[in-house]
Amino acid sequence: MDNLIPVSPQGSLPVRLSPRAHNGELAALWRIYGGEPFRLLRTQEGRGLSRVRYRRAQEFQRSLEPGAPGDWTDFLYFTGIVVQLALSSHLLDVGFPDAWCARHIGLHVDRSLAYANASGFGYDCEETERLMQVLSPYWKWNRMHLVGSAQPSDGDFTPDDVRSLLRELLEHVGRVTGHGRSLRRKRS
């Protein structure tokens, strides 16, 4: 009973179990973040939403290219959006309900990464984890929030540091979900 064993009625997708996907890890996160427990169930609908989120993450990533308009806080705010779209792609793919993610993860990309890793994502990068702490919740980087407030600490990241970490994270999401392969096939 240590492995996440999603409910598998007819019509659901094959289950991908991971040695890292333990009920204990998810249960601990539910206790820490106050999330409602649920059973993971991979569905065609979740897979479709996952693909859309991955593509949207790639689209938003373009707003972080050198020379794009905006300042450093805009850059970090849009980074949070890209990260959340990418990580939610994995979460939806493995069976997290979208409404549950909105309610219990929200704009906390650090939580997204923790839930992703507890469900088989397998991404171990200390600098990415540190960036998630700096970004979370990413609304704090929104220019409207910063009016009259002190700017939060950016962890001494540079735009190039963030771009590199983000590129690696998106590539990993593409490999784990399989969404990155379909894009490469279209280009060939």
C-alpha positions, 0 to 999 in steps of 0.5 A, spaced: 500 500 500 506 504 499 505 505 492 500 510 489 495 505 486 490 510 482 483 507 481 483 504 474 476 503 471 475 502 463 477 508 459 482 510 464 490 511 461 495 506 463 498 507 470 505 509 471 508 507 477 514 510 480 519 508 486 518 515 488 510 515 488 509 513 495 502 514 499 506 516 505 510 522 501 503 525 498 500 524 505 505 528 508 504 534 503 497 533 505 498 534 512 503 540 511 499 544 506 492 542 508 490 539 502 484 534 501 486 527 500 484 523 493 486 518 489 490 519 483 486 517 476 489 518 469 484 520 464 484 522 457 481 529 459 487 530 464 492 528 459 489 533 454 489 538 459 496 536 461 498 537 453 495 544 453 498 546 459 505 544 457 504 548 450 502 554 454 508 554 458 512 554 452 508 560 449 509 564 456 517 562 456 518 566 450 516 572 454 522 571 458 527 571 452 533 576 452 530 583 449 523 582 452 519 588 455 518 588 462 523 589 468 526 584 473 519 583 477 515 582 471 521 577 469 520 573 475 512 573 475 512 570 468 517 565 470 512 563 476 507 562 471 511 558 466 513 554 472 506 553 474 504 551 467 509 546 466 508 543 473 501 542 473 502 539 466 505 533 470 500 533 475 494 533 471 497 528 467 498 523 473 491 524 475 491 530 480 484 534 479 485 541 476 480 544 481 484 541 487 490 544 484 487 551 484 484 550 491 490 547 494 496 549 490 494 556 487 500 560 485 505 556 490 510 553 485 514 550 491 508 546 492 507 544 485 514 541 485 513 538 491 507 534 489 510 533 482 516 529 486 511 525 490 508 523 484 513 520 480 516 526 477 523 525 479 526 532 479 532 533 484 535 540 483 537 544 489 538 550 485 531 549 482 528 548 489 531 554 491 528 558 485 521 555 487 522 558 494 524 565 491 518 565 487 513 562 491 507 564 491 509 568 485 503 573 485 508 577 490 512 579 484 506 582 480 508 589 479 501 591 482 502 588 488 509 591 489 506 598 488 508 601 495 512 595 498 519 593 498 521 588 493 522 581 496 529 577 495 530 575 488 535 570 491 541 573 487 539 569 481 540 572 474 536 572 468 540 567 465 540 563 471 533 563 471 532 561 463 537 555 464 533 552 470 527 553 466 529 550 460 531 544 464 525 544 468 521 544 461 525 539 458 524 534 464 516 535 464 516 534 456 520 527 457 516 525 463 509 527 460 511 525 453 509 532 450 516 534 448 516 528 443 510 530 440 513 537 438 520 534 436 516 529 431 512 535 428 519 538 426 522 533 423 
